[in-house]
Amino acid sequence: MACCVQPTAWRLAWPLMELEFDQFDTRKYPILPARDGYREWESTYEQTVLDEMDLDLLGRLTTVPWGEARQAIDLGCGTGRTGAWLKRSGVSEIDGIDITPEMLEHAQAKGIYRTLTIGNVAETGMGDASYDLAIASLVDEHLADIAPLYSEASRVMRSGGHFVIVGFHPYFIMATGMPTHFHRESGEPVAIETHVHLFSDHFAAASHAGLTLIEMDENVIDDDWIAKKPHWEKHRGRLISFVFVWRKTRG
């Protein structure tokens, strides 16, 4: 169930304790950097990632005026799944940035982005206060430090703008030892560099960047998920993904 959160005046300690994924890794798959991993995964990515992971969460949000966003930036846009959802939801102009050229080629073919740029989500090169909306979906687990992502999202947003971040739930990563991964054509499972960021890490990074939480939600593995992935029955009821909505309140 979605939760709308009233702004508060508190601040978390900064920085927080860092957790390394290798403390939880039970799969021991070969690990690739994000750029290399997504280059290999590009051709099957959209057939692998379920809407229940991210797009369904976006659809449940109530605080984001999607249709009023004149300009949006899709941080780590990948193949354009998120951008296509934004376009259907009434967002006018969308710029995308991603480190993987092969993913951007897939996004380009959708014809929904104003611009697409190869680059780092923490250093986009975009102008200050250029966007009403910034979004990052299934990106944060690949970053060793999420503070630069939050700082960059805040920098490129106008005052009052919204930053929406959807992520792989840290609870699931820690409870199952499962990283973000895919299977090569040979059937070999391969992991993409995965990091654990607690919700307290997100709060601290956002607060430091002048952002205030206004809504959050979480997804659990339920009947709809298991109907598509029956072998996940053993994970029924576990938290799998989350979404935060932050509003830029200063700077």
Stockholm file with secondary structure:
# STOCKHOLM 1.0

chainA/1-251         MACCVQPTAWRLAWPLMELEFDQFDTRKYPILPARDGYREWESTYEQTVLDEMDLDLLGRLTTVPWGEARQAIDLGCGTGRTGAWLKRSGVSEIDGIDITPEMLEHAQAKGIYRTLTIGNVAETGMGDASYDLAIASLVDEHLADIAPLYSEASRVMRSGGHFVIVGFHPYFIMATGMPTHFHRESGEPVAIETHVHLFSDHFAAASHAGLTLIEMDENVIDDDWIAKKPHWEKHRGRLISFVFVWRKTRG
#=GR chainA/1-251 SS CCEECCCCSCCCCSSCCCBCGGGTCCSCCCEECHHHHHHHHTTTHHHHSCGGGTHHHHHHCCSCCGGGCSEEEEETCTTSHHHHHHHHTTCCEEEEEESCHHHHHHHHHHTCCSEEEESBTTBCCCCTTCEEEEEEESCGGGCSCSHHHHHHHHHHEEEEEEEEEEEECHHHHHHHCCCSEEECTTSCEEEECCCBCCHHHHHHHHHHTTEEEEEEEEEECCHHHHHHCGGGGGGTTCEEEEEEEEEECCC
#=GC SS_cons         CCEECCCCSCCCCSSCCCBCGGGTCCSCCCEECHHHHHHHHTTTHHHHSCGGGTHHHHHHCCSCCGGGCSEEEEETCTTSHHHHHHHHTTCCEEEEEESCHHHHHHHHHHTCCSEEEESBTTBCCCCTTCEEEEEEESCGGGCSCSHHHHHHHHHHEEEEEEEEEEEECHHHHHHHCCCSEEECTTSCEEEECCCBCCHHHHHHHHHHTTEEEEEEEEEECCHHHHHHCGGGGGGTTCEEEEEEEEEECCC
//
